[in-house]
Amino acid sequence: MNGQRKALFLGLGAVLLWSTIASAFKLSLRHFSPTELLLYSSVFAIILLGGILAYQGKLYQAFQCSRQEYLLSIVLGILNPFLYYLVLLKAYDLLPAQQAQPINYTWAITLSLLAVPLLKQKIGWPQWLALLISYFGVVLISTEGHPFSLHFTSPLGVALALCSTVIWALYWIFSTRDSRDPVSGLFLNTLCSLPFIFAYYLLTTPFHMPPLSGLLGAAYIGFIEMGICFVLWLMAMKLTNNTARLSNLIFLSPFLSLLFIHFLIGEHILVSTFGGLLLIILGLCCQQIKSH
């Protein structure tokens, strides 16, 4: 298998696994509160990432950081996984998965907007067009096909799902300052987030013995969403000689996710959800238009 074909295979594997995560969130939230699910998933993610680094002989190197890099890991860890997943899981707790998942997919639009004040980038008409199209898709999904009624299934859930895109975009913007090995950085970021997650858990959630079914869901999210998908995608990006073509595989994920949501969760997928998702994808495509 040549490098390009292997990159495509790894990329498809990552996309397929990513597509199951919305269903995993909803199934796991039947057994855990968002805070509990975040805590246990983070522990499993640390175990997996630490194991990968140990296998590669890089675990010791992950702790050979400067003071600035440790401070950066604390900041990034607070953003992701602590705040990001805390907000996102609460959104999934309040919304049907078919609404939370496409709304969260608009993070790329949020990233382009935040890049203006934070990275001093200019925004052109394609970005404004992308914003209008994508967020009309969000309204269409959130109102179940009645965008002009502005009657949302859960206004708080929609607000949290949109807020999660801001946190995720901020995480990626600040990550541009991180020159460490990506797996080492993610491991240390997650490890630094654990005290904040645990403190929040102690302050807000009464302890009870976690059910096995809930732990299995947390393990799946920690291993797959927070670990394996990231590693597979990173390996694919290193092997490919056509980054743009590989990146286009991401557009498959939300549509595959709807299939999993229907068959695993049992949600009836509304026409408005599919239409709104198409608008979001169209908006993301508009971002690629070159403007003068």
N, C-alpha and C positions, 0 to 999 in steps of 0.2 A: 504494500500500500504506500503510494507516494505521499509527500508531505501535504499537498493540497487536498487530496482525498481524505487523508486522516484528519485534517483540520475541519473539513466539512462534516465528517462523522462525529467528531467531538463536539462541534457546534450544535449539530442536531440533537445530540444526546443532552446537552445542557438545556436547550430550548424545550425539549420534551419533558425533562424533569421540572423545569421552571413552571411549565403549564399545569402541573399537578398541585402547586403550592396553594392556590386559592382554595381548592377543595380540602387540602390538608389543614389549612387554617380553620375553616368552618367545622370540620369533623372534630378537631382537637379542642375547639372552644366549647364543645358540648360537655367536656370533662373538666376544663380549666377556665379560670378567669384570664383575661389578657395578661395580667401581671405574672400569674403562675406560669403560663405558657412561655412567656418571654424568659423567665428565670431558668426553667428546665431546658429550653431549647438552646440558650446561650451556653449552658454547661456542656451539653452534648457537642455544640460547635467547637468549643475550646478543646475538648477531648479529641475530636477528629483532626482539627488543624494542628494541634500539638503532635498527634501521631504522624501526620504527613511530614511535618518538619523533622521529627525524630528519625523517620525512615530515610529522609534525604540527608541526614546528618547536619541539619541546620538549626536544630532547636536551641543549642547554646548560643549560636550567632544571633538569634532573635532578640536576646537580651543584651546584646552588645550595642546599646544605643547611647546617643548623646542625651544630655538633659533636655535639649529642644525636641528631640524625637520622642522622648517619654511624655513630655507635655503635649505634643501633637497627638500622641496615642490617646491621652486622656480626653482631649477635646473631640477627636474623631469617635472614640468609644461612647462618649455621651450622646453624640449625634446618632451613631449607628454602632451597636444595635439598640441602645437604651431608649432614646426618644423616638426614633423612627418606628421600631416595632411596637413600642408601647402605644403610640398613636394609631398605627396601621391596624393592629389587632383589635383595638377598641372600635375602629371603623367597621371592621369585619363582624364584630359582635353586634353592631347596630344595623348593618345593611345586609341585604342579600349579596351573596358572593358575586353574582353577575353585575352588580352595581359597583361594589368596592374595587374589584379587579380592574375594570377599564378606567375608572377615575384615577387610580394609582398609576396607570400607564402614562398619564400626562406629565410625568415628572420631567421628561425631556423638554417640554414647553416651558415649564417652570425654570429649568436650568438655563435656558437661553435668556429668560427675563432677568434672572439674578446675575447673570454674567455681565450685564450692563453696568450696574453700580459696583460690583465686587471685582470684576476683571477688566473694567473699563472698555468693554467691547461695545460696538455699535449695533443697533437693532434696525433692520430695514423692513420694507413693506412685506417681504415674505414671512417674516416672523410675526408681524401684526396679523396677517391673514391666517397664519397657522393658529395663533391664539384664538381668534374669533371662531374659526371652524371647530377646533378641538373642544373649546369650552361650551360651544353650542351642543356638541355631542355629549358632553358631561351633563348638561341640563336635560337633554332628551332622555338619557339613561336614568337620571335621578328622579325625573317626574313620570317615569314609565310611559313615555310617549305623549305627554301633554305639557310641552315646554312652556307654553304661554300661560298655563295655570299657576306655575311656580309652586305647585303643591308637591313637596319632596317627601319621599318615603320616610326619611329621617334627616332633618336638616343638620343635626349635630353629627350624624354619621358622614354625611357629605362633606361637612366642614373639616372633620378629622381626616378623611381620605385626601382632601386637597392639601391640608396641612402636612400630611406625610410626604407629599411631593416636594414641598419646600424644604423639609428636613433632609430628604434624600439628595436633593440638588445641592444643598449647602455642604453635605458630606463629600460629594464628588468634587466640588470646587476647592474645599480645603485639602482634599486628598492630592491635588496637583502639587502641593508642597512636599509630599512624601516621596523620597527617593529610595526608600528601602525595598527589599524584595516584597512583592505584593502579598504573598501568603504569610510571610513573617509579620508584615504590617497588620494584616487582618487579624492574625492570631493575637498580637499584642493589643490591638484596639479592643477586641472582644474581651480579653482578659482584664483590661483596665476598666471596662464598663461594668464588670461583674459586681464590684462593691456598690456602685450606684443602684444597680438593679436589685441587689439583695436588700439594701437599705430601704428602697421604695417598697419592696415586698413586705418587709417587717412592719413598716408604718401603715400599710393600707390593707393587708390581706391576712386573715386568720389562718394559722397553719392547720393543715389536715393531711393525712397520708394520701399521696397521689395515687390515683387508680392506674392499673397497668395499661389500660387502653389509652389513657391520657399521656402516660410516659412514652408509649410507642409513637404517638403523634408528635410529641415534643422531640423525640429522637429523630424522626423523619425530617422535621423542619430544621433542626439543628444540623444534621448531617447533610441534607440535600440542599435546602435553601441557603443556609449560612456557610456551607462548606464546599460540597462536591460540585455544585453548579458553577461556583466561582472558579474553582481549580480547572474544571473542564473548559470553561470559556477562555481562561487565561492561556491554557495549553493550545487551544485552537487559534487564538490570536497570534501566538508565537510562531505557529507552523504555516499559517496562510500567507500567500503572496498577493492576496486581494482582500484587504480588510473590508472594503465597502460591500462586496458580495457576501462575505460572511456575516456582516452586521445586519444585512437584510433578513437573515433568518429570524431575528427577533420579532419581526412582524407576524410570524406564525404563532407565537406564544399566546396572545390573548384569544385567538380563535380556537386553538386547541384547548385552552383553559375553559372556554364555555362548554365544550363537549364533556370535559371531566366534571364540571359543575353540574351539568344535566344528569349524567349517568351515576355519579358518585354521591352527590348531595340530593338529587331529586328535584332541583329547581326547574321549573318550566321557563325556558329561555324566551323572553319576549322579543317581538320584532323590533321594538324600540331599542333594546339593548344591542342587538346586532347592528341596527342603523347608526346608533350613537357611536359604537366602536369603529365603524367604517369612517365616520366623520373625524374621530380622533386620529386614526391612521392617516387619513387624507391631510389633516393638519400637520402631522409629523413629516409627511412627504413634502409639504409646502415649505418646511424649514430648509429643505435641501436646495431650493431655488436660489440661484445667485442673483444678488441685487447690486446695482451700481451705487 
